[in-house]
């Protein structure tokens, strides 16, 4: 688990480093280099922890139950509860972004289902129907999102 020094920072230094970090992230994000920051600054444990926290928040916004989240992401009930509380008390910008992502995800699922329906209803002309059906089922399984 990450550790922070027990020595307190001067308030001015604290304010400076915490204003620098978001600016740095924003700057790299505009260049499309977020992954560089993530891979450079965070350990694999920290990356998993942060990714799971964001996934929990996303799943809560999408309406998943605590049990579904615990089962899918292998996290504790306490972690899900903590993220639920953070969402309720967080800056509305955080929640709005998650909601936008959830809507895009739902729209993407809708488009995928339409594409599947169309490809399912139009058999290949003079081809191997069994292979065609297997390919459709394989594509459907591959397109299934984890949450």
Secondary structure, DSSP 8 states (H G I E B T S, - for coil): -----SS---HHHHHHHHHHHHHHHHHHHHTT-HHHHHHHHS-HHHHHHHHHHHHHHHHHHTT--HHHHHHHHT--HHHHHHHHHHHHHS-HHHHHHHHHHHHHHHHHHHHHHHHHHHHHHS--TTS-HHHHHHHHHHHHHHH----
